[in-house]
């Protein structure tokens, strides 16, 4: 099959072995996939992964045994737990030490004509959600995870740091809680996407006091945590969404002194993400910078790494 494969360097191949589904898996024909910041970090060495990249996708089920999903358009959760270890038994399958993670850990991903995932990972899409929009379900679910980790309401002061792909999604998702929200970034054109949605968006954190109950780091930068600690109130909460290949040294003394709660945040719930796209309460189409055919996948990933680029989509199948 055609695939975009990372094995120390990124190559487009036409002879990559197609996956064979296990008994509990469906074979999915991928129609489109999104290039994520995590993909770019993997190329720099994050996770030590080799194989087919990509975990944000939409596709059509080709084989699914007796599950009745054949021909249905789906998106899929990316973590594949063992189901038997103590983490899985406690409902922590996303943290199973033996898990696979689509396109990230021990599991070929979505930059290919076909992928396999367990039936339980798949979510059928409503017809009203386009393929272009569906590519955003996985990162939008990650945005909704913040609400799973912190209760927010109109009395809470919240700041989202970063105006990249994830920052814009997180800000839109958090705005649904009616909290007092500020989004801070570096690029007026990107922040205008939020401003046009009625969200308070500004350049940088200069002039902001230590007034925020919750700060979400979506900067994609090793310095994001330090910036978050500058604006979170004592005994406030910082949610980290940033993963980088080299985080470098950072000073957590302020977190100790001010008794800051630091929360890691990764994947999230798919159902509210799909519902938000279906109900049009979150807008993702302005985030698409460019679409490439998979044959130009190497160029697409290079383009995605350029400053100012938001979401790059790979078109893989019809």
C-alpha positions in Angstrom: 0.0 0.0 0.0 1.0 3.7 -0.2 2.3 5.0 3.1 4.4 7.7 4.6 7.0 6.0 6.7 9.5 7.3 9.3 12.6 5.1 9.7 15.2 7.7 10.7 14.0 9.8 7.8 10.6 10.3 6.3 9.9 8.5 3.0 6.9 8.0 0.8 6.5 4.3 -0.2 4.2 2.4 -2.5 5.3 -1.1 -1.4 4.6 -0.9 2.4 2.8 -4.0 3.7 -0.9 -3.5 4.3 -2.0 -4.4 7.9 -4.0 -7.5 8.6 -6.7 -7.0 11.3 -6.7 -9.1 14.5 -9.9 -10.8 15.6 -11.0 -7.7 17.6 -9.9 -5.2 14.9 -11.5 -3.5 11.9 -9.6 -2.8 8.7 -10.1 0.9 7.9 -9.5 2.5 4.5 -8.1 6.0 5.4 -9.5 8.8 3.4 -7.8 11.8 5.1 -5.4 12.4 7.9 -4.1 15.5 9.7 -0.4 16.3 10.4 0.0 17.0 14.1 2.7 18.7 16.2 3.3 15.3 17.7 4.2 13.9 14.3 6.7 16.7 13.9 8.2 15.9 17.3 8.5 12.2 16.5 10.6 13.1 13.5 12.9 15.0 15.9 13.2 11.9 18.1 10.2 12.0 20.4 9.1 8.5 21.6 11.7 6.8 19.4 9.0 5.6 17.0 9.6 4.1 13.6 6.9 3.1 11.2 3.8 4.8 9.6 3.1 8.2 11.3 -0.3 9.8 11.8 -3.1 9.5 14.3 -5.7 12.1 13.3 -7.8 10.4 10.6 -11.1 9.6 9.0 -11.8 6.5 7.0 -14.3 3.9 5.9 -14.5 0.4 7.5 -13.6 -2.3 4.9 -13.6 -5.3 7.2 -15.1 -5.7 10.7 -16.2 -9.3 11.1 -19.7 -9.4 12.4 -19.7 -6.0 14.0 -21.9 -4.4 11.3 -19.6 -1.4 10.6 -18.6 -2.3 7.1 -19.0 0.8 4.9 -19.4 3.1 7.8 -17.3 6.3 8.0 -15.4 6.4 11.3 -12.8 8.1 13.4 -10.8 6.3 16.0 -9.3 6.6 19.5 -5.6 6.1 19.3 -4.7 4.2 22.5 -4.8 0.4 22.3 -4.5 -1.0 25.9 -3.9 -4.7 26.7 -7.1 -4.9 28.7 -5.7 -7.2 31.4 -3.1 -5.3 33.4 -3.9 -3.5 36.7 -4.0 -0.1 35.0 -6.6 -1.4 32.5 -8.7 -3.0 35.3 -8.8 0.4 37.1 -10.1 2.1 33.9 -6.7 3.6 33.0 -6.3 1.9 29.7 -4.8 5.1 28.1 -1.9 4.6 30.5 -1.5 0.9 30.1 2.3 0.2 30.1 1.8 -2.4 27.3 -0.4 -0.2 25.1 0.0 0.7 21.5 -0.7 4.2 20.3 -1.6 4.7 16.7 1.3 6.2 14.8 3.2 7.0 18.0 4.0 3.8 19.9 4.1 0.2 18.7 1.4 0.7 16.1 1.5 1.8 12.5 -0.6 4.9 11.9 -2.9 6.8 9.6 -0.5 8.2 6.9 -1.3 5.1 4.8 -4.1 3.7 2.7 -5.1 1.3 5.5 -4.9 1.0 9.2 -6.3 -1.4 11.8 -7.9 -0.5 15.2 -10.0 -2.4 17.7 -13.8 -2.2 17.2 -14.1 -0.5 20.6 -11.9 2.4 19.4 -14.1 3.4 16.5 -16.8 6.1 16.4 -19.2 6.4 13.5 -19.5 9.9 12.1 -22.8 11.7 11.3 -23.1 12.6 7.6 -23.1 16.3 8.4 -19.5 16.2 9.5 -17.2 16.4 6.5 -13.9 14.5 6.1 -12.0 17.8 6.5 -13.8 18.5 9.8 -13.5 14.9 11.0 -9.7 15.0 10.9 -10.0 17.4 13.9 -12.0 15.0 16.1 -8.9 13.5 17.8 -7.3 16.8 18.7 -10.7 18.4 19.6 -11.2 15.4 22.0 -7.9 16.3 23.6 -9.2 19.9 24.0 -12.4 18.6 25.8 -10.2 16.6 28.1 -9.4 19.8 30.0 -13.0 20.0 31.1 -12.8 16.4 32.3 -9.8 17.4 34.5 -11.1 20.7 35.9 -14.6 22.0 36.6 -15.1 25.3 35.0 -17.9 27.9 35.2 -18.7 31.6 34.7 -16.7 32.6 37.9 -13.4 31.0 36.7 -10.6 33.0 35.1 -8.9 30.9 32.5 -6.0 31.6 30.2 -5.0 29.5 27.1 -1.4 30.0 26.0 -0.6 29.3 22.4 -2.4 30.1 19.1 -1.4 27.0 17.2 -3.8 24.2 16.1 -4.4 22.8 19.6 -4.5 26.2 21.3 -7.3 27.4 19.0 -9.3 24.2 19.6 -8.8 24.3 23.4 -9.9 28.0 23.6 -13.0 27.3 21.6 -13.8 24.2 23.7 -13.3 26.1 27.0 -15.4 29.0 25.8 -18.4 26.7 25.9 -18.2 26.6 29.7 -18.8 30.4 29.8 -15.7 30.9 31.9 -13.8 34.3 31.8 -11.4 33.3 29.1 -8.3 34.9 27.6 -6.3 33.4 24.8 -2.7 34.6 24.4 -0.6 34.0 21.4 2.0 35.6 19.0 0.1 35.8 15.7 -2.7 38.2 15.0 -4.0 36.3 12.0 -4.3 33.1 14.1 -5.8 34.9 17.1 -8.4 36.5 14.7 -10.0 33.0 14.4 -10.8 33.2 18.1 -11.7 36.9 18.1 -14.2 36.2 15.3 -15.8 33.6 17.5 -16.2 36.2 20.3 -13.3 35.0 22.4 -11.0 37.5 24.1 -7.6 37.0 22.3 -4.4 39.0 22.7 -0.8 39.1 21.8 1.5 37.8 24.6 1.1 37.7 28.3 2.8 41.1 29.0 0.4 43.1 31.3 -1.5 40.1 32.6 -1.4 39.7 36.3 -1.3 36.5 38.3 -5.0 36.3 38.2 -5.9 33.0 36.5 -7.4 30.1 38.3 -6.5 27.8 35.4 -3.8 28.2 32.7 -3.6 25.7 29.8 -0.2 25.5 28.0 -0.7 24.8 24.3 2.4 26.6 23.2 4.3 23.6 21.8 7.3 25.3 23.4 9.6 24.2 26.2 9.1 27.7 27.7 5.3 27.3 27.9 5.3 26.0 31.5 7.4 29.0 32.6 5.0 31.4 31.0 2.0 29.6 32.6 3.6 30.0 36.1 3.9 33.7 35.5 0.1 34.2 35.2 -1.5 31.5 37.3 -2.6 32.5 40.8 -1.3 30.9 44.0 -2.9 27.5 44.4 -4.2 27.7 40.9 -3.8 25.0 38.2 -1.7 24.6 35.2 -2.7 22.1 32.5 0.1 21.0 30.2 -0.8 20.1 26.7 2.7 20.5 25.2 4.9 17.5 24.3 8.3 18.2 22.8 11.3 16.1 22.0 13.6 18.2 24.2 12.0 20.1 27.0 15.3 21.2 28.5 15.8 22.4 32.0 13.1 24.4 33.8 12.6 25.8 37.3 9.7 24.5 39.3 10.5 26.5 42.4 7.6 28.8 41.8 5.2 25.9 41.5 6.3 24.7 45.0 6.3 28.2 46.6 2.8 29.0 45.3 1.5 25.5 45.7 0.5 25.2 42.0 -1.3 22.1 40.8 0.3 20.9 37.5 -1.8 18.5 35.5 -0.7 16.6 32.4 -3.4 16.3 29.7 -3.3 14.1 26.7 -6.2 12.3 24.9 -9.8 13.0 25.5 -13.5 12.0 24.9 -14.6 11.6 21.3 -18.3 11.9 21.8 -18.5 15.5 22.8 -16.0 16.4 20.1 -18.1 14.8 17.4 -21.2 16.4 18.8 -19.6 19.9 18.9 -18.7 19.6 15.2 -22.1 18.3 14.3 -23.8 21.1 16.2 -21.4 23.7 14.7 -20.5 25.2 18.1 -16.8 24.8 17.2 -15.4 25.9 13.9 -12.4 24.1 12.5 -12.3 24.9 8.8 -10.3 28.1 9.2 -7.5 26.0 10.7 -6.8 24.2 7.5 -3.7 25.7 5.9 -3.3 23.4 3.0 -4.2 19.9 1.6 -1.7 17.6 0.0 -2.1 14.2 -1.7 -0.3 11.4 0.1 2.2 11.2 -2.8 3.4 14.6 -1.7 3.5 13.6 2.0 7.1 14.4 2.6 6.6 17.9 1.3 3.4 18.2 3.3 5.2 17.4 6.6 7.9 19.9 5.8 5.2 22.5 5.1 3.4 21.7 8.3 6.7 22.5 10.2 6.9 26.0 8.9 6.1 28.9 11.1 2.5 30.2 10.8 1.1 27.0 9.4 -1.9 25.6 11.2 -3.4 22.3 10.0 -2.1 20.3 7.0 -4.3 17.5 5.7 -3.2 14.5 3.7 -5.8 13.2 1.2 -5.3 9.5 1.0 -8.3 7.8 -0.5 -11.5 8.6 -2.3 
